[in-house]
Amino acid sequence: MNKSQKETEFLDLIKKHQNIIHKICFVYSNNKYDRQDLYQEIILQLWKSFSSFKSQSAFSTWMYRVALNTAITVRKKQNIFVYTENPPTGISNNNEHFIDLSEEIKILYNAIGHLKKVEKAIILLWLEEKSYEEIAGTIGISIKNVSVKLVRIKAKLAEIIEKLQ
Amino acid sequence: MENIELNKYKEAWKTESDNIYRNKKLTDSEIMNFLKGKSKDISILFKSGLYIDIVLKFALTIGFIILIFFWKTKVETACISGGLMLISGVFGILQLRCLLKFPDFEIGEKNLRSIINSKINYYNNHYKKALYIGAASAPLFFLCGMLFYFYYKYGEIRAFQIDDFIVFGSAIIISYIIAIASQLLQFRFQMNQLKSSLQEIDEDTITELTLKKEKNRRIRLIIIMLLFIVVGILLFTYLLSS
């Protein structure tokens, strides 16, 4: 496969599964500038790692792995002057793209914004109905540990949702 | 109760989450622009820092070699320049070694825990040393500039008074401290971010291990109890029969 073929294949796959990138960027960034940086970083990392993608696994699972690894480990900015009391996600009532959304989804996004980085990753994978095995493989923990963590994170998320309602 | 509540939100996620971004579809040109952009990944920044420092160290080495030729008639100054040239050269080689050891974190192949672990290991074992070596560029530049200045201005290094040693010594120390402090601050911030993520991953592993230990303890207790019961029954039967 030559470079342009590889590039075309990559573009097609990214366009097909781009919702994964959107979801992760909205969950892991507080403003549009951070989000824009994260989009770029994730797409760059996906392109860089594209040759490591083996078609035996689903592209969406692989994409989740790369995007989450990137969001959690790669991009770190020390914001000394920015203080956010509520760490919301990019979904808010002020955003024109999201006006017609249900209250549930807005609350859910905001609640996820209050979780820690790894907790966000696990809950996202759970919401996407990934198996415990896939979650364990992405994070690097045992399947038993996934179930222990999920019980705790779901309780925490429910508590946050209750407060936000 | 919590799960019933969450299931409602999970349902909303299933039905709506893919439609949220319908107005935000990325086009080919947007994706291509992202690909042409520069990565802000901290490991890339660390790597660029190493490249720049290697160039600086070798530039300094060349500077000190030139100074040796300039000061060839003054043995002491030539020796000082030679010493500084050696330091710059060795530091340059050490930075080069650190750069060559820079791992590919294989973000598409490894899991989150392995990536964080390999980053922490590399940054702690190699990159931290590189920071201390890198910060030496500032005082070395100061010394190099000073030697050039003395050569062009006076053609010699005048005998230093105690005050001169204090002034120049302080300048060298301060320039080193300023250079290392800013870099260490950034480095510690990055390390803390990585360590907190790793800690987060490990949080429930301890709980899981404790639960496993507790389960094993219970099994051991049951076996012991059963043994006691069996021995007791045997003893009781023996006593009855005798």
Interface residues (C-beta under 8 A of the other chain):
Chain A: L11 I14 K15 Q18 N19 I21 H22 K23 D37 Y39 Q40 E41 I43 L44 Q45 L46 W47 K48 S49 F50 S52 F53 W62 R65 V66 L68 N69 T70 I72 T73 V74 R75 K76 K77 Q78 I91 H97 F98 L101 S102 E104 I105 I107 L108 K116 K117 V118 E119 A121 L127 E129 G137 T138 I139 G140 I141 S142 K144 N145 V148 K149 R152 K154 A155 L157 A158 E159 I161 E162
Chain B: M1 E2 N3 E5 L6 K8 Y9 K10 A12 W13 K14 E16 S17 D18 I20 Y21 N23 K24 K25 L26 D28 I31 M32 F34 L35 G37 S39 K40 D41 I42 S43 F105 E106 I107 G108 E109 K110 N111 L112 R113 S114 I115 I116 K119 Q186 F189 Q190 Q193 L194 S196 S197 E200 I201 E203 D204 T205 T207 E208 L211
